[in-house]
């Protein structure tokens, strides 16, 4: 587990990595560092399979149990500050499942929500989102095959919670952009960071 930002930051954000990454991945570190500079405390962690040196994710119940354990340990030390849950791709999806199952949070942050496997809209992962009442932030790239924006646009109206969507132009599933976009991937990641920070600040005292 890694912590970034001030211990008395105005809010705490738990960020879990995607299926192919870990807490020390370039994207995770860049986002956490940028949020820490904006008076937010960030907790990054690895799922068990990553700690064991495996590439294939654990079964969903174990992933959820790991996320819950992290939340419990953080709640014991954070005081009464708002707590936001989320993560990159699979990490955000697992956060949404534990919230749908009753875990309390001030909001959910999805960085590239894996709405369905690439090219498989028949395997859409949205049913549990409709049961969640906490606010949700979706940050999505226009080239993400896991979350085509036209598909997400059809899903969002069926979610009863307040939802916000921030689109990163030319971003892929990891928010990497091409040279033709006119900016670097690091600049695109800065856009992700700014969007998350602004959304969290709007919902904290």
PEQUIUR-V289753 format. One record per helix or strand. SS is the DSSP state (H for helix, E for strand). FROM is the first residue (numbers start at 0). TO is the last residue. Records with the same first field share a line. If there is no record, write none. Layout:
# PEQUIUR-V289753
SS: FROM-TO, FROM-TO
This chain:
# PEQUIUR-V289753
E: 1-3, 10-15, 40-44, 81-87, 106-110, 135-140, 162-167
H: 25-35, 47-50, 59-77, 89-99, 120-122, 126-130, 148-155, 178-180, 184-201
